[in-house]
Amino acid sequence: MSGVLGSREGGSVMATAEDIAGRFVRSLRTSFIVGGILTLILGLLILIWPGRTAQVLTGIIAAYAIIAGIVYAALGILSRTKRGWARVGHVALGLFFVIVGIVAFANLAAFTASFAVFLGVLVGIMWIVEGAVSLSVVSESSSRGWTIAFAILSIIAGVMLLFTPLWGVLVLWWLLGISAVALGIVNIIRGLSFRP
């Protein structure tokens, strides 16, 4: 009798493990497909309406700035543990975030262009610094030629981006759109063809 019960229990455990594995595979396939579709849509939006999509992204960032500003100001005003300059700092930072968010919403197109220039300059500086750091570790690198080539290309790209930040960001924006379309298609195909 105990052998029959043991085999029944073992069978239900096996069926349960197979059910869990099947559900996991289905959820993995679904997440690949849904993620691929969303990425594909984002890429198409960037390629078809690059300016509008950038404005929507800037609007989302502006809304986040306003919400974060309200939270920071509330922390500064309502906190019982913060004293003196900590309270003033939280309130000032909160007001700054709220003002930036409101200014962004007041003229979203101009703020989007300004934000793009800021990002272009920031990325340009980061590429120059990355190239300089790569040059500083050339002696420790196992592939000196590739490290030097990377450093030189990074510095040149950074300088070009500093002198033409808006055009550079537009090129990067288009590359992001193309990459998103390609990644979306690949994820959809992965999801449809996924087998355990």
C-alpha angles and dihedrals in degrees: 000000000000089000090056092048091047092052091047092050091046090050092051091048090051092047090049092050090049090048091051092048091048092050090048092052092047092049090047091051090047093050091050091050097043092044090048093050092049092047091047091050091049091050092049091048090052092049098042100038106017095161096046092045090051089050091051090050090048089049091053090050090048091050089049090050091053093048092046090048092053090049093049092047091048090050090052095047101039102034115116095191100050119084137188115330094014089062093044091048093051092047093046092048090047093051090047092053092047092049092048091049093049093046089050092053092046091066108008096173094054092043090050091054092046091048090050091052090048091051091047092053091044093051090045091054091046092052092049091049091046090052092048091049090050090052090050092057098043092110091057095046122103091211104045096170094055092044092052091046091050092047094050093047091047092051093046092048090047093051091047090050091050092054095043105024097157094050090044092053090048090054091047090048091053091047089051090052093049091046092049092051091049094046091046092053092046092050092048090051090046090052094048094047098038114129127180 
